[in-house]
Amino acid sequence: MCLAIPSKVVEIKGAVATIDVHGVRRDINITLLPEEIGIGDYVLVHAGFALQKIDREAGDDAIKLINEVLEGD
């Protein structure tokens, strides 16, 4: 089973995007995405690669759920 993490894009430089997940930032490869992304978009990330762009509402909902799990609420 694979787990893809919903992540917010905060910077893009060529084929590399910086994402933010719960305050942690990582650089990922975006060459596998079939569509262009921009700052503020959400993507699903697995093993350092963005696999799919997701809409903002789904991204916000997923991040909220992850935060609830991490905080134990």
PDB file with SEQRES, HELIX, SHEET and CRYST1 records, atoms N, CA, C and O in Angstrom:
SEQRES   1 A   73  MET CYS LEU ALA ILE PRO SER LYS VAL VAL GLU ILE LYS          
SEQRES   2 A   73  GLY ALA VAL ALA THR ILE ASP VAL HIS GLY VAL ARG ARG          
SEQRES   3 A   73  ASP ILE ASN ILE THR LEU LEU PRO GLU GLU ILE GLY ILE          
SEQRES   4 A   73  GLY ASP TYR VAL LEU VAL HIS ALA GLY PHE ALA LEU GLN          
SEQRES   5 A   73  LYS ILE ASP ARG GLU ALA GLY ASP ASP ALA ILE LYS LEU          
SEQRES   6 A   73  ILE ASN GLU VAL LEU GLU GLY ASP                              
HELIX    1 AA1 ARG A   56  GLU A   71  1                                  16    
SHEET    1 AA1 5 VAL A  24  ASN A  29  0                                        
SHEET    2 AA1 5 VAL A  16  VAL A  21 -1                                        
SHEET    3 AA1 5 ILE A   5  LYS A  13 -1                                        
SHEET    4 AA1 5 TYR A  42  HIS A  46 -1                                        
SHEET    5 AA1 5 PHE A  49  ILE A  54 -1                                        
CRYST1    1.000    1.000    1.000  90.00  90.00  90.00 P 1           1          
ATOM      1  N   MET A   1       0.841  -1.176   0.000  1.00  0.00           N  
ATOM      2  CA  MET A   1       0.000   0.000   0.000  1.00  0.00           C  
ATOM      3  C   MET A   1       0.887   1.240   0.000  1.00  0.00           C  
ATOM      4  O   MET A   1       1.900   1.289   0.698  1.00  0.00           O  
ATOM      5  N   CYS A   2       0.505   2.228  -0.778  1.00  0.00           N  
ATOM      6  CA  CYS A   2       1.236   3.486  -0.860  1.00  0.00           C  
ATOM      7  C   CYS A   2       0.405   4.597  -0.224  1.00  0.00           C  
ATOM      8  O   CYS A   2      -0.825   4.562  -0.240  1.00  0.00           O  
ATOM      9  N   LEU A   3       1.087   5.558   0.320  1.00  0.00           N  
ATOM     10  CA  LEU A   3       0.412   6.698   0.914  1.00  0.00           C  
ATOM     11  C   LEU A   3       0.892   7.962   0.216  1.00  0.00           C  
ATOM     12  O   LEU A   3       2.087   8.255   0.211  1.00  0.00           O  
ATOM     13  N   ALA A   4      -0.025   8.702  -0.366  1.00  0.00           N  
ATOM     14  CA  ALA A   4       0.298   9.988  -0.990  1.00  0.00           C  
ATOM     15  C   ALA A   4      -0.170  11.080  -0.040  1.00  0.00           C  
ATOM     16  O   ALA A   4      -1.293  11.039   0.462  1.00  0.00           O  
ATOM     17  N   ILE A   5       0.689  12.047   0.199  1.00  0.00           N  
ATOM     18  CA  ILE A   5       0.412  13.101   1.159  1.00  0.00           C  
ATOM     19  C   ILE A   5      -0.076  14.355   0.432  1.00  0.00           C  
ATOM     20  O   ILE A   5       0.598  14.834  -0.480  1.00  0.00           O  
ATOM     21  N   PRO A   6      -1.232  14.891   0.819  1.00  0.00           N  
ATOM     22  CA  PRO A   6      -1.672  16.158   0.234  1.00  0.00           C  
ATOM     23  C   PRO A   6      -0.785  17.280   0.742  1.00  0.00           C  
ATOM     24  O   PRO A   6      -0.578  17.424   1.947  1.00  0.00           O  
ATOM     25  N   SER A   7      -0.264  18.073  -0.183  1.00  0.00           N  
ATOM     26  CA  SER A   7       0.740  19.078   0.166  1.00  0.00           C  
ATOM     27  C   SER A   7       0.475  20.373  -0.582  1.00  0.00           C  
ATOM     28  O   SER A   7       0.044  20.353  -1.736  1.00  0.00           O  
ATOM     29  N   LYS A   8       0.730  21.493   0.070  1.00  0.00           N  
ATOM     30  CA  LYS A   8       0.518  22.809  -0.532  1.00  0.00           C  
ATOM     31  C   LYS A   8       1.816  23.304  -1.167  1.00  0.00           C  
ATOM     32  O   LYS A   8       2.875  23.284  -0.538  1.00  0.00           O  
ATOM     33  N   VAL A   9       1.721  23.742  -2.409  1.00  0.00           N  
ATOM     34  CA  VAL A   9       2.882  24.258  -3.130  1.00  0.00           C  
ATOM     35  C   VAL A   9       3.149  25.701  -2.686  1.00  0.00           C  
ATOM     36  O   VAL A   9       2.261  26.552  -2.741  1.00  0.00           O  
ATOM     37  N   VAL A  10       4.386  25.962  -2.245  1.00  0.00           N  
ATOM     38  CA  VAL A  10       4.733  27.310  -1.780  1.00  0.00           C  
ATOM     39  C   VAL A  10       5.788  27.983  -2.655  1.00  0.00           C  
ATOM     40  O   VAL A  10       6.004  29.190  -2.547  1.00  0.00           O  
ATOM     41  N   GLU A  11       6.446  27.208  -3.520  1.00  0.00           N  
ATOM     42  CA  GLU A  11       7.457  27.780  -4.412  1.00  0.00           C  
ATOM     43  C   GLU A  11       7.682  26.820  -5.572  1.00  0.00           C  
ATOM     44  O   GLU A  11       7.589  25.604  -5.407  1.00  0.00           O  
ATOM     45  N   ILE A  12       7.977  27.370  -6.746  1.00  0.00           N  
ATOM     46  CA  ILE A  12       8.270  26.548  -7.919  1.00  0.00           C  
ATOM     47  C   ILE A  12       9.500  27.115  -8.619  1.00  0.00           C  
ATOM     48  O   ILE A  12       9.579  28.313  -8.889  1.00  0.00           O  
ATOM     49  N   LYS A  13      10.458  26.233  -8.908  1.00  0.00           N  
ATOM     50  CA  LYS A  13      11.655  26.598  -9.665  1.00  0.00           C  
ATOM     51  C   LYS A  13      11.910  25.489 -10.674  1.00  0.00           C  
ATOM     52  O   LYS A  13      12.476  24.448 -10.340  1.00  0.00           O  
ATOM     53  N   GLY A  14      11.488  25.722 -11.904  1.00  0.00           N  
ATOM     54  CA  GLY A  14      11.671  24.718 -12.948  1.00  0.00           C  
ATOM     55  C   GLY A  14      10.855  23.477 -12.662  1.00  0.00           C  
ATOM     56  O   GLY A  14       9.635  23.549 -12.511  1.00  0.00           O  
ATOM     57  N   ALA A  15      11.532  22.326 -12.586  1.00  0.00           N  
ATOM     58  CA  ALA A  15      10.856  21.051 -12.349  1.00  0.00           C  
ATOM     59  C   ALA A  15      10.792  20.683 -10.875  1.00  0.00           C  
ATOM     60  O   ALA A  15      10.435  19.558 -10.525  1.00  0.00           O  
ATOM     61  N   VAL A  16      11.139  21.636 -10.011  1.00  0.00           N  
ATOM     62  CA  VAL A  16      11.139  21.386  -8.570  1.00  0.00           C  
ATOM     63  C   VAL A  16      10.195  22.356  -7.886  1.00  0.00           C  
ATOM     64  O   VAL A  16      10.237  23.562  -8.131  1.00  0.00           O  
ATOM     65  N   ALA A  17       9.344  21.817  -7.027  1.00  0.00           N  
ATOM     66  CA  ALA A  17       8.449  22.649  -6.228  1.00  0.00           C  
ATOM     67  C   ALA A  17       8.777  22.437  -4.762  1.00  0.00           C  
ATOM     68  O   ALA A  17       9.169  21.344  -4.353  1.00  0.00           O  
ATOM     69  N   THR A  18       8.616  23.482  -3.980  1.00  0.00           N  
ATOM     70  CA  THR A  18       8.722  23.358  -2.532  1.00  0.00           C  
ATOM     71  C   THR A  18       7.304  23.256  -2.003  1.00  0.00           C  
ATOM     72  O   THR A  18       6.438  24.065  -2.337  1.00  0.00           O  
ATOM     73  N   ILE A  19       7.081  22.242  -1.167  1.00  0.00           N  
ATOM     74  CA  ILE A  19       5.758  22.021  -0.589  1.00  0.00           C  
ATOM     75  C   ILE A  19       5.820  22.228   0.914  1.00  0.00           C  
ATOM     76  O   ILE A  19       6.884  22.154   1.528  1.00  0.00           O  
ATOM     77  N   ASP A  20       4.654  22.489   1.493  1.00  0.00           N  
ATOM     78  CA  ASP A  20       4.535  22.640   2.935  1.00  0.00           C  
ATOM     79  C   ASP A  20       3.483  21.668   3.438  1.00  0.00           C  
ATOM     80  O   ASP A  20       2.350  21.645   2.957  1.00  0.00           O  
ATOM     81  N   VAL A  21       3.879  20.873   4.410  1.00  0.00           N  
ATOM     82  CA  VAL A  21       2.966  19.940   5.061  1.00  0.00           C  
ATOM     83  C   VAL A  21       3.112  20.113   6.556  1.00  0.00           C  
ATOM     84  O   VAL A  21       4.127  19.728   7.137  1.00  0.00           O  
ATOM     85  N   HIS A  22       2.107  20.689   7.177  1.00  0.00           N  
ATOM     86  CA  HIS A  22       2.095  20.875   8.631  1.00  0.00           C  
ATOM     87  C   HIS A  22       3.365  21.594   9.112  1.00  0.00           C  
ATOM     88  O   HIS A  22       3.937  21.242  10.145  1.00  0.00           O  
ATOM     89  N   GLY A  23       3.789  22.595   8.352  1.00  0.00           N  
ATOM     90  CA  GLY A  23       4.950  23.395   8.727  1.00  0.00           C  
ATOM     91  C   GLY A  23       6.296  22.850   8.280  1.00  0.00           C  
ATOM     92  O   GLY A  23       7.322  23.500   8.479  1.00  0.00           O  
ATOM     93  N   VAL A  24       6.305  21.677   7.683  1.00  0.00           N  
ATOM     94  CA  VAL A  24       7.548  21.076   7.192  1.00  0.00           C  
ATOM     95  C   VAL A  24       7.612  21.296   5.688  1.00  0.00           C  
ATOM     96  O   VAL A  24       6.659  21.009   4.964  1.00  0.00           O  
ATOM     97  N   ARG A  25       8.750  21.811   5.229  1.00  0.00           N  
ATOM     98  CA  ARG A  25       8.925  22.082   3.794  1.00  0.00           C  
ATOM     99  C   ARG A  25       9.907  21.103   3.175  1.00  0.00           C  
ATOM    100  O   ARG A  25      10.933  20.760   3.763  1.00  0.00           O  
ATOM    101  N   ARG A  26       9.563  20.663   1.971  1.00  0.00           N  
ATOM    102  CA  ARG A  26      10.398  19.728   1.211  1.00  0.00           C  
ATOM    103  C   ARG A  26      10.369  20.122  -0.254  1.00  0.00           C  
ATOM    104  O   ARG A  26       9.391  20.692  -0.736  1.00  0.00           O  
ATOM    105  N   ASP A  27      11.450  19.813  -0.958  1.00  0.00           N  
ATOM    106  CA  ASP A  27      11.500  19.981  -2.403  1.00  0.00           C  
ATOM    107  C   ASP A  27      11.065  18.669  -3.040  1.00  0.00           C  
ATOM    108  O   ASP A  27      11.480  17.588  -2.623  1.00  0.00           O  
ATOM    109  N   ILE A  28      10.217  18.787  -4.064  1.00  0.00           N  
ATOM    110  CA  ILE A  28       9.724  17.610  -4.771  1.00  0.00           C  
ATOM    111  C   ILE A  28       9.851  17.818  -6.271  1.00  0.00           C  
ATOM    112  O   ILE A  28       9.981  18.945  -6.747  1.00  0.00           O  
ATOM    113  N   ASN A  29       9.813  16.732  -6.995  1.00  0.00           N  
ATOM    114  CA  ASN A  29       9.863  16.764  -8.452  1.00  0.00           C  
ATOM    115  C   ASN A  29       8.438  16.840  -8.992  1.00  0.00           C  
ATOM    116  O   ASN A  29       7.566  16.096  -8.544  1.00  0.00           O  
ATOM    117  N   ILE A  30       8.197  17.732  -9.948  1.00  0.00           N  
ATOM    118  CA  ILE A  30       6.849  17.899 -10.491  1.00  0.00           C  
ATOM    119  C   ILE A  30       6.739  17.475 -11.962  1.00  0.00           C  
ATOM    120  O   ILE A  30       5.740  17.779 -12.613  1.00  0.00           O  
ATOM    121  N   THR A  31       7.740  16.785 -12.490  1.00  0.00           N  
ATOM    122  CA  THR A  31       7.723  16.415 -13.907  1.00  0.00           C  
ATOM    123  C   THR A  31       6.677  15.360 -14.251  1.00  0.00           C  
ATOM    124  O   THR A  31       6.333  15.219 -15.424  1.00  0.00           O  
ATOM    125  N   LEU A  32       6.164  14.622 -13.287  1.00  0.00           N  
ATOM    126  CA  LEU A  32       5.159  13.594 -13.570  1.00  0.00           C  
ATOM    127  C   LEU A  32       3.742  14.151 -13.667  1.00  0.00           C  
ATOM    128  O   LEU A  32       2.824  13.437 -14.071  1.00  0.00           O  
ATOM    129  N   LEU A  33       3.555  15.412 -13.303  1.00  0.00           N  
ATOM    130  CA  LEU A  33       2.217  15.999 -13.354  1.00  0.00           C  
ATOM    131  C   LEU A  33       1.794  16.259 -14.798  1.00  0.00           C  
ATOM    132  O   LEU A  33       2.566  16.809 -15.584  1.00  0.00           O  
ATOM    133  N   PRO A  34       0.565  15.863 -15.148  1.00  0.00           N  
ATOM    134  CA  PRO A  34       0.085  16.098 -16.512  1.00  0.00           C  
ATOM    135  C   PRO A  34      -0.382  17.530 -16.745  1.00  0.00           C  
ATOM    136  O   PRO A  34      -0.648  17.916 -17.884  1.00  0.00           O  
ATOM    137  N   GLU A  35      -0.484  18.314 -15.688  1.00  0.00           N  
ATOM    138  CA  GLU A  35      -0.956  19.691 -15.800  1.00  0.00           C  
ATOM    139  C   GLU A  35      -0.032  20.627 -15.031  1.00  0.00           C  
ATOM    140  O   GLU A  35       0.718  20.197 -14.154  1.00  0.00           O  
ATOM    141  N   GLU A  36      -0.095  21.905 -15.370  1.00  0.00           N  
ATOM    142  CA  GLU A  36       0.722  22.882 -14.663  1.00  0.00           C  
ATOM    143  C   GLU A  36       0.126  23.187 -13.302  1.00  0.00           C  
ATOM    144  O   GLU A  36      -1.086  23.105 -13.100  1.00  0.00           O  
ATOM    145  N   ILE A  37       0.997  23.539 -12.379  1.00  0.00           N  
ATOM    146  CA  ILE A  37       0.556  23.934 -11.048  1.00  0.00           C  
ATOM    147  C   ILE A  37       1.098  25.315 -10.725  1.00  0.00           C  
ATOM    148  O   ILE A  37       2.018  25.805 -11.380  1.00  0.00           O  
ATOM    149  N   GLY A  38       0.520  25.931  -9.716  1.00  0.00           N  
ATOM    150  CA  GLY A  38       0.962  27.245  -9.289  1.00  0.00           C  
ATOM    151  C   GLY A  38       1.082  27.307  -7.776  1.00  0.00           C  
ATOM    152  O   GLY A  38       0.699  26.376  -7.067  1.00  0.00           O  
ATOM    153  N   ILE A  39       1.615  28.411  -7.299  1.00  0.00           N  
ATOM    154  CA  ILE A  39       1.737  28.644  -5.866  1.00  0.00           C  
ATOM    155  C   ILE A  39       0.334  28.599  -5.251  1.00  0.00           C  
ATOM    156  O   ILE A  39      -0.600  29.207  -5.773  1.00  0.00           O  
ATOM    157  N   GLY A  40       0.200  27.878  -4.144  1.00  0.00           N  
ATOM    158  CA  GLY A  40      -1.086  27.757  -3.470  1.00  0.00           C  
ATOM    159  C   GLY A  40      -1.887  26.537  -3.884  1.00  0.00           C  
ATOM    160  O   GLY A  40      -2.869  26.190  -3.227  1.00  0.00           O  
ATOM    161  N   ASP A  41      -1.480  25.872  -4.977  1.00  0.00           N  
ATOM    162  CA  ASP A  41      -2.160  24.644  -5.390  1.00  0.00           C  
ATOM    163  C   ASP A  41      -1.785  23.505  -4.446  1.00  0.00           C  
ATOM    164  O   ASP A  41      -0.769  23.560  -3.753  1.00  0.00           O  
ATOM    165  N   TYR A  42      -2.615  22.487  -4.436  1.00  0.00           N  
ATOM    166  CA  TYR A  42      -2.347  21.278  -3.666  1.00  0.00           C  
ATOM    167  C   TYR A  42      -2.035  20.135  -4.615  1.00  0.00           C  
ATOM    168  O   TYR A  42      -2.638  20.010  -5.681  1.00  0.00           O  
ATOM    169  N   VAL A  43      -1.079  19.299  -4.209  1.00  0.00           N  
ATOM    170  CA  VAL A  43      -0.714  18.115  -4.979  1.00  0.00           C  
ATOM    171  C   VAL A  43      -0.606  16.925  -4.033  1.00  0.00           C  
ATOM    172  O   VAL A  43      -0.378  17.083  -2.834  1.00  0.00           O  
ATOM    173  N   LEU A  44      -0.775  15.736  -4.595  1.00  0.00           N  
ATOM    174  CA  LEU A  44      -0.526  14.511  -3.845  1.00  0.00           C  
ATOM    175  C   LEU A  44       0.909  14.098  -4.111  1.00  0.00           C  
ATOM    176  O   LEU A  44       1.333  14.006  -5.263  1.00  0.00           O  
ATOM    177  N   VAL A  45       1.662  13.847  -3.037  1.00  0.00           N  
ATOM    178  CA  VAL A  45       3.092  13.564  -3.140  1.00  0.00           C  
ATOM    179  C   VAL A  45       3.398  12.181  -2.582  1.00  0.00           C  
ATOM    180  O   VAL A  45       2.937  11.805  -1.504  1.00  0.00           O  
ATOM    181  N   HIS A  46       4.186  11.438  -3.344  1.00  0.00           N  
ATOM    182  CA  HIS A  46       4.670  10.134  -2.885  1.00  0.00           C  
ATOM    183  C   HIS A  46       6.114   9.973  -3.328  1.00  0.00           C  
ATOM    184  O   HIS A  46       6.435  10.174  -4.499  1.00  0.00           O  
ATOM    185  N   ALA A  47       6.977   9.614  -2.404  1.00  0.00           N  
ATOM    186  CA  ALA A  47       8.394   9.333  -2.687  1.00  0.00           C  
ATOM    187  C   ALA A  47       9.089  10.481  -3.411  1.00  0.00           C  
ATOM    188  O   ALA A  47       9.924  10.253  -4.286  1.00  0.00           O  
ATOM    189  N   GLY A  48       8.743  11.709  -3.048  1.00  0.00           N  
ATOM    190  CA  GLY A  48       9.416  12.865  -3.614  1.00  0.00           C  
ATOM    191  C   GLY A  48       8.891  13.353  -4.946  1.00  0.00           C  
ATOM    192  O   GLY A  48       9.464  14.265  -5.541  1.00  0.00           O  
ATOM    193  N   PHE A  49       7.809  12.760  -5.422  1.00  0.00           N  
ATOM    194  CA  PHE A  49       7.211  13.149  -6.702  1.00  0.00           C  
ATOM    195  C   PHE A  49       5.763  13.565  -6.509  1.00  0.00           C  
ATOM    196  O   PHE A  49       5.003  12.904  -5.802  1.00  0.00           O  
ATOM    197  N   ALA A  50       5.389  14.667  -7.143  1.00  0.00           N  
ATOM    198  CA  ALA A  50       3.978  15.061  -7.192  1.00  0.00           C  
ATOM    199  C   ALA A  50       3.306  14.177  -8.222  1.00  0.00           C  
ATOM    200  O   ALA A  50       3.756  14.095  -9.365  1.00  0.00           O  
ATOM    201  N   LEU A  51       2.224  13.511  -7.822  1.00  0.00           N  
ATOM    202  CA  LEU A  51       1.551  12.574  -8.711  1.00  0.00           C  
ATOM    203  C   LEU A  51       0.275  13.131  -9.313  1.00  0.00           C  
ATOM    204  O   LEU A  51      -0.121  12.745 -10.413  1.00  0.00           O  
ATOM    205  N   GLN A  52      -0.371  14.044  -8.586  1.00  0.00           N  
ATOM    206  CA  GLN A  52      -1.664  14.543  -9.039  1.00  0.00           C  
ATOM    207  C   GLN A  52      -1.966  15.871  -8.368  1.00  0.00           C  
ATOM    208  O   GLN A  52      -1.677  16.063  -7.187  1.00  0.00           O  
ATOM    209  N   LYS A  53      -2.547  16.782  -9.129  1.00  0.00           N  
ATOM    210  CA  LYS A  53      -3.045  18.031  -8.565  1.00  0.00           C  
ATOM    211  C   LYS A  53      -4.442  17.769  -8.026  1.00  0.00           C  
ATOM    212  O   LYS A  53      -5.245  17.090  -8.666  1.00  0.00           O  
ATOM    213  N   ILE A  54      -4.732  18.312  -6.844  1.00  0.00           N  
ATOM    214  CA  ILE A  54      -6.078  18.179  -6.286  1.00  0.00           C  
ATOM    215  C   ILE A  54      -6.645  19.571  -6.050  1.00  0.00           C  
ATOM    216  O   ILE A  54      -5.897  20.538  -5.906  1.00  0.00           O  
ATOM    217  N   ASP A  55      -7.967  19.669  -6.012  1.00  0.00           N  
ATOM    218  CA  ASP A  55      -8.559  20.993  -5.842  1.00  0.00           C  
ATOM    219  C   ASP A  55      -8.335  21.508  -4.420  1.00  0.00           C  
ATOM    220  O   ASP A  55      -8.105  20.737  -3.489  1.00  0.00           O  
ATOM    221  N   ARG A  56      -8.407  22.804  -4.283  1.00  0.00           N  
ATOM    222  CA  ARG A  56      -8.094  23.476  -3.021  1.00  0.00           C  
ATOM    223  C   ARG A  56      -8.972  22.978  -1.875  1.00  0.00           C  
ATOM    224  O   ARG A  56      -8.478  22.776  -0.766  1.00  0.00           O  
ATOM    225  N   GLU A  57     -10.268  22.776  -2.127  1.00  0.00           N  
ATOM    226  CA  GLU A  57     -11.171  22.316  -1.067  1.00  0.00           C  
ATOM    227  C   GLU A  57     -10.759  20.928  -0.568  1.00  0.00           C  
ATOM    228  O   GLU A  57     -10.729  20.686   0.639  1.00  0.00           O  
ATOM    229  N   ALA A  58     -10.444  20.027  -1.485  1.00  0.00           N  
ATOM    230  CA  ALA A  58     -10.007  18.683  -1.091  1.00  0.00           C  
ATOM    231  C   ALA A  58      -8.687  18.748  -0.335  1.00  0.00           C  
ATOM    232  O   ALA A  58      -8.492  18.015   0.635  1.00  0.00           O  
ATOM    233  N   GLY A  59      -7.778  19.618  -0.768  1.00  0.00           N  
ATOM    234  CA  GLY A  59      -6.503  19.788  -0.083  1.00  0.00           C  
ATOM    235  C   GLY A  59      -6.685  20.325   1.321  1.00  0.00           C  
ATOM    236  O   GLY A  59      -6.089  19.812   2.268  1.00  0.00           O  
ATOM    237  N   ASP A  60      -7.511  21.363   1.465  1.00  0.00           N  
ATOM    238  CA  ASP A  60      -7.783  21.932   2.788  1.00  0.00           C  
ATOM    239  C   ASP A  60      -8.425  20.898   3.703  1.00  0.00           C  
ATOM    240  O   ASP A  60      -8.054  20.790   4.871  1.00  0.00           O  
ATOM    241  N   ASP A  61      -9.387  20.137   3.183  1.00  0.00           N  
ATOM    242  CA  ASP A  61     -10.052  19.101   3.982  1.00  0.00           C  
ATOM    243  C   ASP A  61      -9.066  18.025   4.432  1.00  0.00           C  
ATOM    244  O   ASP A  61      -9.097  17.591   5.583  1.00  0.00           O  
ATOM    245  N   ALA A  62      -8.193  17.596   3.522  1.00  0.00           N  
ATOM    246  CA  ALA A  62      -7.214  16.554   3.859  1.00  0.00           C  
ATOM    247  C   ALA A  62      -6.224  17.047   4.903  1.00  0.00           C  
ATOM    248  O   ALA A  62      -5.897  16.317   5.839  1.00  0.00           O  
ATOM    249  N   ILE A  63      -5.740  18.281   4.752  1.00  0.00           N  
ATOM    250  CA  ILE A  63      -4.803  18.842   5.737  1.00  0.00           C  
ATOM    251  C   ILE A  63      -5.483  18.978   7.092  1.00  0.00           C  
ATOM    252  O   ILE A  63      -4.873  18.693   8.122  1.00  0.00           O  
ATOM    253  N   LYS A  64      -6.727  19.406   7.101  1.00  0.00           N  
ATOM    254  CA  LYS A  64      -7.478  19.531   8.359  1.00  0.00           C  
ATOM    255  C   LYS A  64      -7.583  18.172   9.050  1.00  0.00           C  
ATOM    256  O   LYS A  64      -7.374  18.072  10.259  1.00  0.00           O  
ATOM    257  N   LEU A  65      -7.906  17.132   8.288  1.00  0.00           N  
ATOM    258  CA  LEU A  65      -8.013  15.788   8.844  1.00  0.00           C  
ATOM    259  C   LEU A  65      -6.678  15.304   9.395  1.00  0.00           C  
ATOM    260  O   LEU A  65      -6.624  14.735  10.485  1.00  0.00           O  
ATOM    261  N   ILE A  66      -5.611  15.524   8.653  1.00  0.00           N  
ATOM    262  CA  ILE A  66      -4.282  15.135   9.128  1.00  0.00           C  
ATOM    263  C   ILE A  66      -3.948  15.855  10.426  1.00  0.00           C  
ATOM    264  O   ILE A  66      -3.439  15.240  11.363  1.00  0.00           O  
ATOM    265  N   ASN A  67      -4.231  17.155  10.490  1.00  0.00           N  
ATOM    266  CA  ASN A  67      -3.974  17.921  11.717  1.00  0.00           C  
ATOM    267  C   ASN A  67      -4.770  17.376  12.895  1.00  0.00           C  
ATOM    268  O   ASN A  67      -4.244  17.300  14.006  1.00  0.00           O  
ATOM    269  N   GLU A  68      -6.026  16.995  12.678  1.00  0.00           N  
ATOM    270  CA  GLU A  68      -6.846  16.431  13.747  1.00  0.00           C  
ATOM    271  C   GLU A  68      -6.246  15.121  14.253  1.00  0.00           C  
ATOM    272  O   GLU A  68      -6.215  14.877  15.459  1.00  0.00           O  
ATOM    273  N   VAL A  69      -5.777  14.290  13.347  1.00  0.00           N  
ATOM    274  CA  VAL A  69      -5.170  13.021  13.737  1.00  0.00           C  
ATOM    275  C   VAL A  69      -3.882  13.275  14.531  1.00  0.00           C  
ATOM    276  O   VAL A  69      -3.650  12.645  15.562  1.00  0.00           O  
ATOM    277  N   LEU A  70      -3.057  14.193  14.049  1.00  0.00           N  
ATOM    278  CA  LEU A  70      -1.797  14.488  14.731  1.00  0.00           C  
ATOM    279  C   LEU A  70      -2.007  15.100  16.107  1.00  0.00           C  
ATOM    280  O   LEU A  70      -1.220  14.856  17.022  1.00  0.00           O  
ATOM    281  N   GLU A  71      -3.060  15.892  16.259  1.00  0.00           N  
ATOM    282  CA  GLU A  71      -3.340  16.552  17.528  1.00  0.00           C  
ATOM    283  C   GLU A  71      -4.190  15.691  18.456  1.00  0.00           C  
ATOM    284  O   GLU A  71      -4.386  16.042  19.620  1.00  0.00           O  
ATOM    285  N   GLY A  72      -4.690  14.581  17.957  1.00  0.00           N  
ATOM    286  CA  GLY A  72      -5.486  13.686  18.775  1.00  0.00           C  
ATOM    287  C   GLY A  72      -6.896  14.158  19.057  1.00  0.00           C  
ATOM    288  O   GLY A  72      -7.507  13.696  20.020  1.00  0.00           O  
ATOM    289  N   ASP A  73      -7.446  15.077  18.237  1.00  0.00           N  
ATOM    290  CA  ASP A  73      -8.813  15.593  18.442  1.00  0.00           C  
ATOM    291  C   ASP A  73      -9.827  14.697  17.789  1.00  0.00           C  
ATOM    292  O   ASP A  73     -11.026  14.970  17.856  1.00  0.00           O  
TER     293      ASP A  73                                                      
END                                                                             
